[in-house]
Amino acid sequence: MAAAEATSEIRKQALLVFDSEEEVSVSLAKYTAELSEKFVREKGAFTAVLSGGTLIETLRKLTEPPYLESVDWAKWHIFWVDERVVPKDHKDSNYKLAFDGFLSKVAIPSNQVYAINDTLSAEGAAEDYETVLKHLVNAGLLPLSSVTGYPVFDLMLLGMGPDGHIASLFPGHPLLNEREKWVTFIKDSPKPPPERITFTLPVIKSSAYVAMVVTGAGEVHAVSKALGSEKRSSDLLPVEMASLEDGEFTWFTDKAAVSMLKDKASM
Ligand SMILES: O=C(O)[C@H](O)[C@@H](O)[C@H](O)[C@H](O)COP(=O)(O)O
C-alpha cells in the first residue's frame, strides 16, 4: 500500500479522546449497546468479535445497569479475533479472560459463543474456526461483503499492542499478507504464548464497525505513528493496515494513550 493511500484511508477514522479509562469504559458501553440495538432491530442478531488484553476490563460497564437489563443479550453472537492455542481454562486463554470478566455476567446463550476447539493443533483449530464461520454464512448469520467477499461482522472490539499489533497480526510478519484464508494460525508469535489462531487482515477490514480501544501509556508510540500527521513510512504497523473497506472505525482512547500525539485536530 502506498504511503499516500494510507494517509487518506486513516483519515476516515474517528478519534475519541476521554479524560480517563473510566470514561472510555462508559462511552464504549453506550456505543456497543447502541450498535447492538441497531443490528438486532435491522436483522434480529448482533455479531460481536472480542480480542484479549485489557479490552475485556474496559468492557465492564456493559455488564452493569442499565445495559445488563436493556441489552438484548439473547441475540448476541460472540467470536474471537484471536485466541491462544491453550485449553479454555488456561490462564492464557482469551476465552477464559472474556468469560471471567464479561460473558459470565450477561445472558448470551452458550451455543452463540464461538470459542476455538481447544483439542486441536494450531492449524486444526484455525481450519475448524473457519469452517464454523462458513456454516454461519450458509445459515444466514454472517453476510459476505459485496465489496470484498469476506464475512462481515457487526462490531469488532479490538485492542492494540505496544508494537502496533492487532489480533495476532504482528509487524513485519508474513501472516499480514494472507488473502485466501479467513482464519489462520501462528506458531512464532513474538508475544507469548507463541501458538495462536487469528482472523486475517481482510476479514478485519471487512467489518461494519471497529472500536479500537487503547488506554494508558503503554502504546503511546504506536498511537502516535498510527494517528500522527507526519509523513507515513512505507512499513505500516498492522493497525495502520486495518482501515475498513466499507465500515466505521473509531478509536476509543484516554489522554495517556494519545499523550505523544501532537495534532489531534488532524483527524
Ligand atoms: O491475544 C492477545 O494477545 C490479544 O488479543 C492481543 O491481540 C491484544 O488485544 C493486544 O495485545 C492488546 O493488548 P493490551 O490491551 O493488553 O495492550
The ligand as an SDF file (V2000), in Angstrom:
LIG
                    3D

 17 16  0  0  0  0  0  0  0  0999 V2000
   -4.2590  -12.4460   22.4680 O   0  0  0  0  0  0  0  0  0  0  0  0
   -3.7710  -11.3560   22.6070 C   0  0  0  0  0  0  0  0  0  0  0  0
   -2.5820  -11.1670   22.8720 O   0  0  0  0  0  0  0  0  0  0  0  0
   -4.6540  -10.1700   22.4760 C   0  0  0  0  0  0  0  0  0  0  0  0
   -5.8160  -10.4580   21.8210 O   0  0  0  0  0  0  0  0  0  0  0  0
   -3.9610   -9.0520   21.8050 C   0  0  0  0  0  0  0  0  0  0  0  0
   -4.1230   -9.0550   20.4670 O   0  0  0  0  0  0  0  0  0  0  0  0
   -4.3830   -7.7650   22.4760 C   0  0  0  0  0  0  0  0  0  0  0  0
   -5.6140   -7.3280   22.0090 O   0  0  0  0  0  0  0  0  0  0  0  0
   -3.3560   -6.7180   22.2690 C   0  0  0  0  0  0  0  0  0  0  0  0
   -2.1000   -7.2510   22.5250 O   0  0  0  0  0  0  0  0  0  0  0  0
   -3.5970   -5.5540   23.1900 C   0  0  0  0  0  0  0  0  0  0  0  0
   -3.3770   -5.9630   24.4900 O   0  0  0  0  0  0  0  0  0  0  0  0
   -3.4510   -4.9460   25.6890 P   0  0  0  0  0  0  0  0  0  0  0  0
   -4.8150   -4.3350   25.6350 O   0  0  0  0  0  0  0  0  0  0  0  0
   -3.2620   -5.8020   26.9040 O   0  0  0  0  0  0  0  0  0  0  0  0
   -2.3760   -3.9450   25.4600 O   0  0  0  0  0  0  0  0  0  0  0  0
  1  2  2  0
  2  3  1  0
  2  4  1  0
  4  5  1  0
  4  6  1  0
  6  7  1  0
  6  8  1  0
  8  9  1  0
  8 10  1  0
 10 11  1  0
 10 12  1  0
 12 13  1  0
 13 14  1  0
 14 15  2  0
 14 16  1  0
 14 17  1  0
M  END
$$$$
